Amino acid sequence: MKRIAVFASGTGSNARCLLDYFRNSGEAEVALIVCNNPKAGVLQLAAETQTETLLLERERFSAGDAYVPVLQEKQIDFIVLAGFLWLVPEKLVRAYPDKIINIHPALLPKFGGKGMYGMHVHRAVIAAGETESGITIHYVNEHYDEGRYIAQVTCPVYATDTPEALAKRIQALEHAYLPETVLNVIGK
Ligand code: GRF
């Protein structure tokens, strides 16, 4: 049984999908929710589902041991970033080679990098006049949104779209594709 840690600091709708999907899978489980914001909605989800949590402190994460010993002690095999905004330090990338993936709500390499998250992404996509957007699931290295791609799934952007409407379409794609993609790569 693989033990997944989901790093999330937002509402955690993707974390919820992963929890639901793996609950009785027999192959993997979401064993830990890792968060850097004590007020994040995802912590409520953790409480609701009785999932263990780890609250990160910036200095230790970015310039200290990056919580590698803690994650190892909790026997975490695989990490999914779903709404986690801090740069993953090299120490953590090295400790989990090809075992950390991220989901990004656009078709990288466009609309990625520092500051490109949430509504900023969808606003930029619409402002650029794109007719297509989508999601990118990729391995994580020590640069924002730059690791090898695992999957990209597209959806249309309509001329009448508001950022909110596009966000909804993208979120549906994320929920539909993230859990299965994790299952496909987790054993590799
Ligand atoms: C998702 O759009 C994901 O692509 C991004 O952060 C968002 C997290 O949303 N990296 P949620 O907290 O899972 O609802």
Boltz pocket constraint, residues with backbone or C-beta under 6 A from the ligand:
constraints:
  - pocket:
      binder: B
      contacts: [[A, 8], [A, 9], [A, 10], [A, 11], [A, 12], [A, 13], [A, 14], [A, 15], [A, 81], [A, 82], [A, 83], [A, 84], [A, 103], [A, 104], [A, 105], [A, 118], [A, 174]]
      max_distance: 6.0
